[in-house]
């Protein structure tokens, strides 16, 4: 039990680290006196706070071009402008950049000069949400840990795009135009440390192939997924949070073992076409089955007995871990089973 609790705490810690956008800003405290006057140049279009000399704030200024970035800058904020291109020149001296926020601009793939991003050898976080991208940009720096591409027009992932991104832990592709043909068997091959993959609100009909083995959070809400291949979860043995809300899953579209995967802690299957409970594992803690077509409550499926449970162990301590269950919006009628 103690090992299970320790694992859950560890998973939640990692989850909190990965989910939060403004995470792990690797701040180093720099006193204003540490900088020479000539080092503290500031583009006139931007704001450079003296108390935070490694940050450059250029957001909400109607900019159409990226200004020259001083060499001291680690954190660059350019969101909500009219920028269409990312050329190499503004970043010539910006060798220390860790964080770039270019959300809500008008950037296209044609507007990104080939070496503009890959030359930033220390970049950890790249935000390009709400732009005009039609494919995942490439090449990207090997150092990158988070890539945020939500709400673009991405329909293509060129071969080899992720081949050198072994440090990437979070990839957000939600609300794009991805179809099944956007993926090859080796599309995600290079992402050895990926923990969160978000492809919600696309046009997928099948589960994405050959996901990285370290994937812990997989979000596929609001697609048109009809089925899950047999043994699909064997290649992602660490998956703990799985979201498949608002798809077209039916009973026949699930593998024979259902979701009987010991790593899954949170399973969301709301707004699908299920008529009965899928098989789950005793370790599952949160189960969302609301707004399906379920008619009966099967207690033995909701509360499975772990195969590792010994006769002398207390079922209340070592038995099913389910603590949250949503069944609203189904076709269940009373009476409910007395042992529920």
N, C-alpha and C positions, 0 to 999 in steps of 0.2 A: 504493500500500500504506500509506504514511504517513497519507494522508487517511482511509483506512478505519479504521486503528488509532485515530486521533484521534476519529473519530465514535463508535467503540465505547466508548472511554474516557469520552466525553461522555455517551453513553447510560447507561452504568453509574453515572456520577456522579448523573445525574438520577434514575435508578431508586432508588439508595440514599436519595436525598433524599425521594422520594415514598413509598417502601414503609415506611419506619420510622415508627411511630406517634409516638414521642416525638422528633419532629424539629423543628428550627428553633424551639426555644423561644427567643423573642427576649429573652433575659435582658439586662437592664441592671443593672449593679452599683450597688446603693444601699447606702451606709453607713448604719447605724442613726442616726448623727448627722444625716443628711439629713432625718429625719422629726421633725416636732414631736410632742410627747407626745400632744397631743389628736388627731393624725392616726393614731396607732397603736392605734385601738380594734380590738377583736377579739371577734367573736361568741362567747359563752360555750360554744356547742356545738362550737366549732372550735379549731384550733391555728394560731397565727401565729408562725412562727419569726423571732426578732429578726434573724437573719443573712440572711433572705430575706423582707423586708417586703412584697414584691409578691405573695406566695403565701398562699393560704388553704386549709388542709387540713381538710375536713369529712367525709372518707370513713369508712365502717365505723362509724357512730355511731347507727344506727337512726333517723335523721331522717325525719320525715314532711313537713316543709316546708323550703323554702330560707330560710336566715337572711338578714338584711339584709347586703348586701355593701359593705364600706368602699370609698371612692373610690380608694384607692391600689392596689387589687388588680388584677393582670394575670392570674394563674393561679389558677383555682378548681377544687378537687377535691371532688366530691360523690358519687363512685361508691359503689356497694354500700350504699345506704340504702333507705328505704321511700317515697321521694318520688313523688307522683302528679301534681303540678301544677307548671307554670312560670308564675307570675304576673309582672306587670310590677314591682310594688312593691319586691321585694328588690333589683332592679337599678337603682333610680332614680339612685343615686350612682355606679354601677359603670361609668363612661364609659371606663375604660382597659382593660377586659377584653380579653385576647387569646386565652384558653384556658379552655374549660369542659369538665369531664369529669363527665357524668351517667350513665355506664354502670351497668348493673345496678340500676335502680330500677323503678318501676311507672308510668312516664309514658305517658299516652295523648294522642292528638291533641286530644281534648276538654279535656284538662287544660292545654294550652298557650295562654295568653292571647295574643290576636292580635299585639300589638306588643311582647311580652316579649323576643323574640330580635332582631327587626329594629331595635330601638332601640340595640343594641350595635354602634356604628359602627366599632369597631376590632377586632372579633372575627375571629380567623384560624382557630381550631380548635374544632370542636364535636363532642363524643363523646356519642352517644345509643345506644350498643349495649346489647343485652339489656334492652329495655324492652317496652312494649305498643303501640307505634305501628302503625297500620294504613295510614297513608299518609305520604309524605315531608312533613315540616312546612313550612309556609309562612305568612307571608313570612320570609325569612332575610336577614341583613345582607349588603350588597353586598361587603363586605370579606372574606368567608369564603373560606378556601383549602382546608380539608379538612372533609368532612362524613362522619362514621362512623355508619352506621345498621345495622350487622350484627346478625343474630339478633333481629329484631323480627317483626311480622306484616304488613309492608308489602305491599299488593297494589295500591295506587293511587298514581299520580303526577299530582296535579291539574294542569290546563293552566296554563302560565305559571310553574310552581314554580321553574324554573331560569332564567327570562328575564333576571334581573338579576345572575346569579352569574358574571360574566365573569372573576373572579379565582380561581374554584374550580379546583384542580389535581387533587384526589383525591375520588372519590365511591365509598363502600363500601356496597353494598346486598346483600352476600352473606347467605345463609341467611335469606331472607324468603319471601314467597308471591307473587312476581311471575309473572303470566301474560303471554302475548303482547299481550292487549288492554289492558295497562297503558300501552302506548306509542303515541303519535301520531307522525306524521312530524316534528313540530316539538318533541317532548319535550325534546331535548337542545340545542335551537337556541342558547340563551344561553350555553352553556359553552364559550366561545371558547378558554380556556386549559387545559381538562381534559387531563390526561396519563394518569391511571390510573382505569379504571372496572372495578369488581369486582361482578359479578352472579352469582357462583357459588352453587350450592345454592338455586336457585329452581325454577320449573316452566315454563321457556321451551321452546318447540318450534321456534322460529325465531330467527335472529339479530336483535338489536335494530336498529331502523331509524335511518338518518341520524345516525350517531355524529359527535361533534365531530372536526374535521379534525386537531387536534393530539394525538389519542389515541395514546399510545405503548404502554400496557399494557392489555390487554383480557382479563379473566378470566371465563370462562363455564363452568367445571367443574361437574359434577354437575347438569346440566339434562337435558332430553330433546330436544336439538336434532338434527334429522334432516338438515338440508341448509344449504348456504351459497349465497346467490344469486350469479349471474354478476356479475362486476365489483364485488363487495361491497367489496373493499379499496381501490377507487379513491377513496372518500371519506375514508379514513383512511390517507393515504400515508406516515405516520410510524410506524405500528404496528411495534414491535420485539419485543414479548413477547406471545404469543398462547396462551392455555390453553383447551383444549376437552376435557380429560379427562372420562371418565365421561359421555358423551353417546350418541347413537344414529346417529352419522355412518356412512354407507356410501359405497362408491365412487361410486354414482350421485348421491349428495347433494352431491358436491363440484363446484365450477365447473370448466369445461374446462381452465383454466390452473392448477387446483389451488391451491397456495400459492406460486406462482412470483412472489413479491413481494420486491423487493430490500431493503426495510427490515426484514423479519422476521429476527431473530437467534435467537430461541428459540421453538420450536413444539412444543406438547404436545398429542398426540392419543391418549393412552393410554386403554385400556378403551372402545373404540368397536367398529365392525363392519366395518372396512376389510379387504379381501382382497388389496390390492396397494398398492404405494408411491404416495402422491400426488406430483404434480409439486412440486418445491421449487426455490428459487433458489440459485445458487452462493454467495451471501452467508450463507446459513443456517449457524449454528454448533452449535446443540443441537436434536436431533430425538428426541422421545419417541413411539414407535409400539408400545410394549409392550402386551400383552393385547388384540390384535386377532385377525384371522383370516388373516393374511398367510402365504402358502405358499412364495413364491419371493422371492429377493433379486435385485433389478434394479439392477446397479451403475451403469448409465448414468443412472438416475433419482436414486440416492443421491448421485452425484457429477456433477452437470450442469456443463457447460462454460459459463462466462459468455459472453454474446454480445459483451461488450466485450473479450474476450481476443484479443490480436493474436498472429499466428503467431510472432513473435520473442520473446514473453514466456514466462518460465518457468512452467509449469503448477503447479509446487509452491509458487510464491510467489503467483501471480495466479489460480490455479485454485480449485476448491471449498474452502470454509472450514470444512466440517463437522468438528467435533472431538469430539462426544459423540453416540452413537446407542444407543437402547434398543430391542431387538427381542425381549426375553424374553416368554414367555406367548403366542407365536404358534404357527403350525403349520409352521414351517420345518424341513425335513429335509435332512441332508447328501446329496450333497456341495455345499458352497458354491462359488460361482464363484471360480476361481483368481485373478482380477484384483481381488477385493474388497479 
